């Protein structure tokens, strides 16, 4: 796979949470392995100087705490953005939140603005939340989940404009 062409990327970082996203140009008929490789590419633009160092090659092998080599599209739910938004609203009502909830809400608001700005409100997304799957179910293939307070990843392929959107909300 040739290196993906990024159209836009950003990162909002706070000690209590992080939002990273990237919008890539892509062809219409991406293979599953190409899609999964794009997920790791979000970190190339987040930390480009480290990403290309030999000691930090692991950055191009992960999506948050998840190892790309152990992921499949079946690990994600394929659902509408409105359904994801409902899930996130319920997730924010869980009692285990502390001071990181305010940052998470702010980052989720940024995601919603981005989705609206990019005209993807009616799109379907691939969505994963380590708390919905259960950390114990992920631990064998993805041992890093134990170090994350939360991780939510989503992506959508906009075939009309040949773009792939990748979003990562996390705290580790």
N, C-alpha and C positions, 0 to 999 in steps of 0.2 A: 504494500500500500504506500503510495506517495504521501508525503507530509500534508496533512489537511491545511486548507487555506482558511484562516480565521478572518471573520468579518468584524467581529466585536468581542471583547472580553472585559470582564471586570471582576473585582473582588472587594467585598466589604468585610473587613476583619476587625474583630473585637476579641478581647480575652474570653468573652462568654459566648462566642459564636461566630460563624463565618458563612458568607454566601459567596459562591464563585459561580460564574456562568460564562459560557462561550457560545458564539453563533458561528458555525462553520459553513462554508460553501460545500456542497456535496452533490454527487450525481444521484439520479433517481433510484438506481437499483443497487443499493449498498448490500453487501453480504452481511450476515450476522457477525462474522469476525471483524469486518471493517467497522460496523456500528460499535462494537465493544471497544475497539481500539480508539475510536473517537472519544469515548468516555474518559480515557486516561489522558488524552490530549488537552483536556481542560487545565491540567496542572503545568503543562509546558509554558503556558502563557501566564500562569500565576507566579511561577518562579523560574524564569527562563535560564538564568545563570546556573542554577543548581541542576535543572532538569538535564542538561547536557553533560554534566560532570560524571565521570565513570562511577564515583562513589554514590551517586544519587540516581542511578538507572532505575531503581525501584519505583520512582515517581511515574514512569511510563508503563507500569504494570498494575496500577491500582485505580479504583474509583472509590474515593473515601477509604473506608476500612476493607473494601472488597477487592479481592484479587481478580483481575480481568480473566486470567487463565481458568478460574473456577466458576465464572459467571456464564449464564446463558440467558437468552431473552425470556425464557420461562420463569426466571427468578423475579421478573418484573410483572406488575399488573399493567394491563393495557386498558386505560380508562380515560374518560373525559376530564378536562381540567376542572369542571364544576364538581365532579365527584372527588377529585383530589382536594379541592378547596374545602369540601365538607369534611373529609378525613382530617385535614390539617386543623380545622376549627375544633373538631372533637379532640384531637391530639393536644391542642393548647389548653383544653379544659381538664386535662389529667392532673391529679393532685401532686405529682412528683416534681413539678417545676419549682425552681428557686428564682434567683435574681436573673438567670439567663433567659427567662420567658420574655422579658421586654425586648431583648436583642433579637430573639427568634421571631417575635411578632413584627418587628421593624424589617427584618430580612424577608419575611414572608410577604409583607406589603410591597417590598421592592420586586419580588418575583411576580406578584400579581400585576404590578405596573408594567413590567417587561413583557409579560404575556399579552397584556392588552395593547401595548405599543406595537408589538410585532404581529398583531392581528391573529393570535392563536387561541383566543378564548373558546372557539368551537372545535379545536383540535383534540385528538386523542394523544395521550402521553404514555410512555413507559415510566412506571413509578415504583420506587422501592423505599421502604422505611424499615430500618433494622429492628425497631420496636414492634412493628406489626408482625414481622416474620418470627421474631423471637431470637434473642442473641444466642441461646443455647443451640438452636437449630443451625446457626451460622458458624459457630465457634470452630468446628472441625476444619472447614475449608477456608475460613476467614478469621484467623485468631485475633486480628487487630480490633474486632468489634468490641472486645472487652475494654478498650481504651477510649471509646467514644461515648460521650454523654448522649448524643443523638446523631443520626445521619439519615438524611432524606435525599435521594437522587431522583431526577426525572429528566427525560429527554423526549423530544418530538422531532419527526422528520416532516418538513414542509416541502412536499414534492413539487408544488406549483412554483415556488421560488428557489427550489433546490438548496435548502438550508437545513442544517441540523442544529437544534438547540439543546444544550446540555447545562443542567443546573444541579448544584451541590449545596445543600444546607447542612452544616455540621458543627459540632463542638467536640474536640478531642483533647 
